Structure formats: C-alpha cells, structure tokens
Amino acid sequence: MILVVGATGLLGTRVCERLRAEGQPVRALVRRTSNPDKVNALRSLGCELAIGDLKVPPQIQAACQGISALISTPSSTLSRQSGDSIESVDLQGQLTLVDAARSAGVGRFIYVSLPDNPTVQYPLTQAKRAVERAIADLDFTSIRASYFMEVWLSPMLGFDYIHGKVRIYGGGSKPISWVSYRDVAEFCVAPVLRSVGRRSVLAVGGPEALTPLEVVRIFEEESGRRFEVESIPETKLLEQLDSATDSLEKSFAGLMLQYAHGDAIDMPGLLESIPVRLTSVREYARTVLGPHQGASADAASHTEPGRDLVVPKLQAAGHKVFTPVLTGLGKDSPRLSPAVDLDRHIDDVADIGPVKTFVSPGAK
C-alpha cells in the first residue's frame, strides 16, 4: 500500500492517478474539510481514503500503518485551510509525517521539495531543508522540482495569457527550467515503481531552460498578438522579502526573487535513469491558449466589447444575464494574491445567487 499525502492537491491527485493506472494500491490522505468533488474523484479511482491532517499527529500515525511507501506532496502555499501555515504544515506537519513513517517502518519516503539557492532564504525553503535533513536516515528520494508552468505561467500569479497582460519577476533574462506538474508526478512515482533514485536528491525541470522573456515570446507567437509585460524589479522583491512579517508573504517574495535569479536544470542525466517525455512551454501555451484563440485584441484590454455586444442580445431574448468579475483577474487584477484559487473563483460565481445562465468576462 502506498500512502499519498496531499492527495487532493494539483500534484497529489495526479500522483494518485498514475499509481492507480499502474495497478498500485493507494491510500489517499484527505481532510474532513477537503473539497468533496476532489475526494469523490479519488474514491472513483479506487483509492482507499484515510482521514487525517498533518497538524494532528495521531491521525498521521494511523494513516502510516501498513504502508510500504509514502509520497508527500502538500504545501500551504497555494491551498490552505484554517490553521495552515508554513510553520504548521510545511515544517512541523511534515516532520510529524517523517516521525510517523519512521515509527511505522515505512520502506520508501518520496518528498516533493524545491530547488535550493543559498543566496535566497525564506521560511518555505528553510522548512524544505529541515525536512530533507529529517529524512536523511530513511530510504528517501527528494524531488526538487523547478517552477510549475501551470502555476507560475497562469493568471493566478499574474501571467494572464487570456488578456495578454503578464507579470514577470526581475529583469526576465535568467533561464528557468519550467516544468509541468504532470511530469513531476512521473518522477514521484518512478522511485516507487522502479526502485530508482534511492537515497538521493533529484533536481527536476522541464526539457529546456527559458528566460521569462523567451516564454512571453512563445505565448505571443502562439496567440498571434503582442503581450503587455510588467516587470517587478529585484529591488522591490528584496524590499518585500525584508519587510514581510507573515511567513507566507515572505515565502512568496522569496520564491519570486529566486525566480528572478533563474533556475536552470540539466535534465539529460536524470532522464537516462527515469525516462520521461517532458512537456515544453510551447506545448503548454498551445494547450491553455486553445480555448481563447478566438478572443479579440479588444478583449485583452479589459474593455470587454464582446461581452457588451452579447449581453444586450441575451437580455432582449428574455434571459437574465450575470457578468461576474473573478477575484484577481481582469479589472480586479490589483486584488490578485496567493490566497486567490479556484475555490475563490467558484465562490465569486456562487455569490451571485441562483443562476441559470451567466456570461463570464472574457468568455467566447
């Protein structure tokens, strides 16, 4: 039995899918407050569900019983609930998990970490290094994954490819090995399925290291239009890192500063032992731009003339039309923050009240 911690997260869910596709028995750790749809998706995969929270040691100890291998993916950075923090989840929670795995005699411990840059230190990277030290006496594999393109090249963090307005951190000239979370999942399951990467740290990136400005050019080429680029200077990021009092805010400032410094990873050596067809930034761009290729250049300016044309026609036909603004996107972009996630956008729509039909800003 393989325990997947963080099973309802972006990466954790994919890990569960891959393990089940390989016929592996999976125990998925979920919380009582986890999204029911995500929990049901895990159940439909055939996963055994274990209720547990990293902040509650007895629950973690119970979840580790009868486990041969463990894959730990959670972080409080993008999805958090009451009481979650870098300290309670990424540090103490993970250390609780390590202790429970050791006590239960778990054979393999796969830990999802992030790259280390000694010149940029912040609570999240400090927590990651502490956990790596704690698992050093286990049969471990630490996956130090570079920047997820689905996160850092998305509207959630200011890369709004839908409207052609993107934010980059630093001068945009340092290459980063942008990687898909789907590919990271392959490196998470390989040590369990094929007994590779034992007692080692694996630096995992995408097929090529590209500067943020090169990434912007790829999106411009694939969308057929120019993008408006906002650059956040390193000095501003340093000020934010130094002045932040909250560990999450400080960690995001640190991640952005580390992004500005670049994170190029040489992958050929690792791919010899763990062959994975890596997703390129261009492939990702084509995938996410596909549904929006028909959007006009006017829509990118946030004036939304397409909506203004469609809404009156729908109203004239007797429809009640709603035009919700999603938090942190479009005209509401100043409110973008790490706390804005899919659940927040669902709430934006749900707050409208009973809805039969609605037109989303920027929708085709």
MOURKA-V840313 format. One line per field, one symbol per residue. ss: DSSP state (2 for helix, 1 for strand, 0 for the rest). psi: psi as a letter, one per 30 degrees, with the letter a starting at -180 (. if undefined). burial: # if it has 16 or more other C-alpha atoms within 10 Angstrom, else .. A space follows every 10 residues. Layout:
BEGIN
ss = ???
psi = ???
burial = ???
END
This chain:
BEGIN
ss = 0111100002 2222222222 2000011111 0000022222 2222200111 1000002222 2220000011 1100000000 0000022222 2222222222 2222000111 1111000000 0022222222 2222000001 1111100122 2200222011 0000111110 0000110010 2222222222 2220000001 1111000001 1222222222 2220000111 1102222222 2220002222 2222222222 2010000222 2220000000 2222222222 0000000022 2000222222 2222220000 0100000002 2222200000 0222222222 0000000100 0000
psi = kkkjkhffle eeeeeeeeee fggkkkjkkl lfglkeeeee eeeffgkkkk klkffjeeee eeffkgkflk jjfllgefjl lkfkleefdf deeeeeeeee eeefhkekjk kjallkjffj kleeeeeeee eeeegfglil kkjjkakkef efhlfegfii feggjlklka fgfkkkikkk feeeeefefe feeghlgkhl kkjkaafkkk leeeeeeeee effglkkkkk kjleeeeeee eefkfkeeee eeeeeeeeef flikkjfeee fefijkjkkl eeeeeeeffe fgffklfeef fgfhfeefee eeeeefggkk kkikkkkflb fgffgklffj aeeeeeeeee feakkekljk kfl.
burial = .######### ########## ...#.##### #.......#. .#...##### .####.#.## #.###.#### #########. ...####### ########## ##.###.### ######...# ########.# ##..#..### ########## ########## ########## .#.####### ########## ##....###. ########## ########## .##...#... .#.#..##.# #.....#### ########## #####.#... ...#...### #..###..#. .#..##..## ...#.##... #......... ##.####### ..#..##.## #...#...#. .......... ##..
END
